Amino acid sequence: MKTNISDEYVAHEHNNSALADYFKEIIYGGIDGIVTTFAVVAGFSGAALSSDTAVQMSFLVVLLFGLANLFADAASMGLGNFLSVRSEKDLYYAAREKEVQAVRNETASEHAETVAIMQEKGFTPEQSETLASIYQTNEEYWVDFMMAHELEMSDPRGENEVFTGLATFLSFMVFGAIPLLPFILQSEGDARAAFILSSLGTLLALVALGLLKWRVVGAKLIPSLFEVVTVGSVAAVLAFSVGTFFNL
């Protein structure tokens, strides 16, 4: 059985993993899930902590709103990412087909464009001519080069739209459920205590995302934590501010 040494080397050298492949979706879905669900909790707390008992809301209500929001937004984000990747692929394939026809039917023009691109990259005219002639012998690589450097389009063919959507959905669900845990674990209780626990849970969820970023990316621990926690906390504070606005 033939072994692809290059692929194995790249995977080992760069420590590639399924988690790293969908890291962007996990972070994006996680933060959005935490903040969106916390906004529901904040809105509930703004009313529950009000002195006006007429607007007091039960734990069951916040659970219903929170869970409905959690599932609906997670599905929306997951499907949105799925369609986004699918659309990006469709656009790329359409542009690539045009480029294939161009290198086949307008070879001289594409060759001249390749030489010009090479010179812009810092190669001499002689080097550029040599490289363009070499590229011309390999249509697949030549088209790849033109897609990246002439059209400036990234190649999405390696992305799996199903897994991308699922990664966003699951991340949103897992991290977004954390602010709701105090309300899930008790059907009745002190709204103030539940909100404090929910706030602590939100902070811990953001810390967990920061640690995940540090572990996957391999960046420095403190900057990784600070960035994720700061951005998430600012969004959470804004959500709480909107929620408590109704307590005025």
N, C-alpha and C positions, 0 to 999 in steps of 0.2 A: 504493500500500500504506500502510495507516494505521500510524503509529508511536505507541507508548505512551511519551509524553514522561516521564510520572511514573516508570515503571519504569526508564527509562534514567537519569534524574536520580538516583534512589535508588541504583542500581548504581554510578554514578560517584561520588556524594557519600560513600557508605559503603565504597567499594572492595570490593564484594561479589565473591566468587569461589567456585568449586567447593570450593577448599581451605578457605575460611572457613566455608562451609555445613556441612562435616563435620569441623570443627576439633575439636569435643568428642570425637568418636569416634576421631580420629587420636591425640589426646593420651592418652585413656583406654586405647585398645588398645595404644599404644606403650609406655606405662609398665608396664602389666600384662604385656605380652610380655617386656620387658626383665627385670622382677623375677622373673616365673615361671620363665623359662629360666635365669636366674642362680641360682635356688634349686636347680635340678637340678645345675648346675655346682658349687655350693657343697657339696651333699651328696656328690657324687663326690669333691671335693677333700678333704672331711673324712675320707673313707675312704682315699683314695690317699695322703694325707700321714701316715696312721697308721703307727706303728711295727710294727703287726701285719700282716705280709705276707699273712696268710690272707684279709684283707679288701681286698687291693689289687684295683682294678678297671681294666680296659683302656679305652683311648680309644674303642674300638668300642662298649663298653657305654654310656658317657656320651653318645655320638652317638645310639645307638638310643633311649635314654630321653629325651634332649633333643629329638630330632626328633619322636618320637611325642607328647611333651608339647606341642611347638610346634604341630603340626598339630591335635591334639585340642582344645587350649584355644582356639586361634584360631577353629576351626570352632564351638566351643561359644559363644564370645563373639559371633561374627558372627551366628549363628542366634538367640542370646538377644536381641541388639539388634533383629533383624528382627521377632521375635515381640513384643517390647516395644512397638515403634512401631505394629505392626499392632493390638495390643490397645488401645493408647491411642487410635487412630483409631476403633476399634469403639465404645469407651466414649464418645468425643466425639460420634460420629454419633447414638448412641442418646439421649444427653442433649439434643443439638441438636433432634432430631425432637420430643421432648417440649416443648421451648421454643417451637418453631414452632407446635405445637398450642395452647400456652398463649397466645401473642400473638394467635392467630386466634380462639380460643373464650373466652378470659378477658381480653379486651383492657383492660377498666377496671382489673382487678386488676394486670395487668402495667404499665399506665400509672402507677398509684399507686406501684408498686415502683420504677419508673424515676425518678419524682420524688424518692422517698426517697433513692435512691442518689446522685442529683445533689446533694441537700442535704448528704449526708455528704461529698461531694467539695468542698464549700465554696461552692456556688452558692446564691443566694437562692431563696426559694420561687417568686418570679415567673420567675426565670431557669430554674429547674428545670422548671416547668410548660411554659414555652416550648420548651425543648430536648426534653422528653418528647413534646410534640405534634409536633415536627419529626421525631423518630426514628420516630414512629408512621406517618409517611407513607412510610417506606422499611423494609419488613419485613426484608430481608436484613441491613441495617446494625443494625436494632433487635435482631434475634436475636444478631448478633455482640456487641453491647454487653452484652446480658443474660448471654451465655455467659461473657464476660470479667469482668463486674463483679458479677453476682448469683451465678453458680455458681463463679466464679473458676477457670475451666478455660482453659488455653492452647490455641490452635488448632493441631493437629498436621497439618492437611490439606496443608500445603506440604511436609511431610517425605516422603521416598521411603524406604520401609523396605528396599528392595533395596539401594540405594546406601549407606544407613546401615550395614547389615550388612556389605557389602563393604568399606567404609572401615575398620570395626573389624577385620575379618579381615586385610586387607592390612597395616594398621599393626602389628598384633600379629605377623604373619609377618616383616615387614621388620626391625622393631626387635628383635624377640625372637630373631632369628637371630644378632645381633651377638655376644652372649656365647658362642655356640657356634663362632664362626669359628676360634679357635685349635685346636679339636678337629677341625674339618672340614679344615683346611689341613695337618694332619699326623695320620697314623694311629697313630704311636707317638712317644713323646717324654717330656720331663720334665713330670710332673704339676704341679709347683710353678710352673714357667715358664708353662705353659698357663693355670694359674689366674690368675697375675698379668696375663697378656695379656687374659684374659677380663674381669678386673676393670677394666682400663683401657678395654677396649672398652665395657663397661657404662657407665662414666663418660662416655665420648665420646658414646654413644648418648643419654644423658640431656642432655648439653650440646646435642646436635643438636635434641632436642625443645624445649629452652629457646629456642634460636635460632629454631626454627619458630614458637613462640608469639610471640616478639618480632616476627617478620616479619609474621605474619598479623594479630595483634591491634593492633600498633602501640604496644605498651606500652614502658616504659623497658627497656633491654637488661639491666642488672644485676639488677633485681628479677625479671624474667622468667626469667633463668638461675638465679638463686638459688632461686626457688620450686620449679621443676621438678627441679633437681638435688638440692636438699635433701630434698624429699618422696621422690624415687626412691631416693636414697642411704640414707635411713632404712629404707625397705622392703627394699633390697638387703642392708643390714647385718643386719636381722632374719632374712632368708632364709639368709644365711651362718651366723648364730648357730645356727639350727636345724640346718643341715647339719653344722657342726662339733660339735654336741651328741653325734653318734654316734661322735665320735673320743675321747670321754671313757672 
